[in-house]
Amino acid sequence: MPETRKPKDRAEILDELLSRGRWTGTQLLEKVNEKLADLDEKTINIRTLKRDLDYLDTKRAPLHRPVKG
């Protein structure tokens, strides 16, 4: 996970969201950015989201990939 924009916060947000259900990539990005905005943090783009998901996947985190869309 990149060292910028609070990667641990993003990992916690992703864990919370992915444990609650299935999301499209766009939906997941919107929700992550909403939660980051609530924390007064900078929002991320889809590329950063994909990198975060790849990072969590390499760490064998139990996650469900977003459905296409």
JOBEL-V754699 format. One record per residue. D_FIRST is the distance of its C-alpha to the first C-alpha in Angstrom with 1 decimal. Layout:
D_FIRST / D_FIRST
This chain:
0.0 / 3.8 / 6.5 / 8.6 / 10.0 / 9.5 / 6.2 / 8.6 / 11.1 / 9.3 / 8.8 / 12.4 / 13.6 / 12.4 / 14.0 / 17.0 / 17.5 / 17.0 / 19.4 / 22.0 / 22.5 / 21.7 / 20.5 / 20.6 / 17.6 / 19.5 / 20.4 / 17.0 / 15.7 / 18.9 / 18.5 / 15.0 / 16.4 / 19.5 / 17.9 / 15.9 / 19.2 / 21.0 / 18.9 / 19.8 / 16.2 / 15.5 / 15.0 / 12.5 / 13.7 / 13.7 / 11.6 / 8.6 / 9.6 / 10.0 / 6.7 / 5.4 / 8.6 / 8.4 / 5.6 / 8.0 / 10.8 / 10.3 / 10.4 / 13.5 / 13.0 / 16.1 / 15.3 / 17.4 / 16.4 / 17.8 / 21.2 / 21.9 / 23.1
